[in-house]
Amino acid sequence: MLTIEMILPRHWAYALNYGEMDGLDEDEIKSIEEFQQWMIKEYGGCWCLEVSGDYWFSKFHDASEWVLPCDVSTFTFDITPE
């Protein structure tokens, strides 16, 4: 299995792990969906395996194109080619 770790907004955890978008506003949902489309284009899928329990505030993260500075965590994704 090939994996990649990315630093992403902590509040994306439920959406990326479980597909749970409740509590997110339209702009946040749009940002997550754009990120997922980018992952599919770049890696062939967007399968989040794990989100670390640690978090910190960061101005720079792997979703900076879609989200302003925020609390972030390390997300691990399966990028194994099919």
C-alpha positions, -999 to 999 in steps of 0.1 A, spaced: 0 0 0 13 35 -9 3 63 14 8 101 15 6 124 45 -9 158 41 -14 187 65 -51 197 62 -77 217 81 -87 198 112 -124 205 106 -122 185 74 -116 152 93 -152 139 94 -159 149 59 -128 131 45 -130 101 68 -167 95 68 -183 117 41 -200 136 69 -207 172 58 -232 182 86 -222 214 103 -202 227 74 -213 258 54 -216 258 16 -182 274 11 -165 247 33 -183 219 14 -173 234 -19 -136 236 -7 -136 199 4 -152 188 -29 -126 207 -49 -98 192 -28 -113 157 -34 -115 163 -71 -79 174 -71 -68 143 -52 -87 121 -77 -70 138 -106 -36 138 -90 -36 103 -73 -66 85 -87 -86 85 -54 -92 103 -21 -92 75 5 -84 90 39 -71 63 62 -63 82 94 -62 117 110 -37 123 137 -50 134 171 -25 162 172 -33 196 158 -18 231 156 -26 264 140 -9 270 106 -8 297 80 6 272 55 -9 238 48 -17 215 19 -52 230 14 -40 267 13 -55 270 -22 -90 264 -7 -88 274 30 -74 303 50 -50 297 80 -66 274 106 -61 245 130 -46 216 110 -38 179 115 -18 153 96 -41 132 73 -29 99 58 -43 89 24 -41 56 5 -27 64 -30 -22 28 -41 -28 26 -79 -57 3 -88 
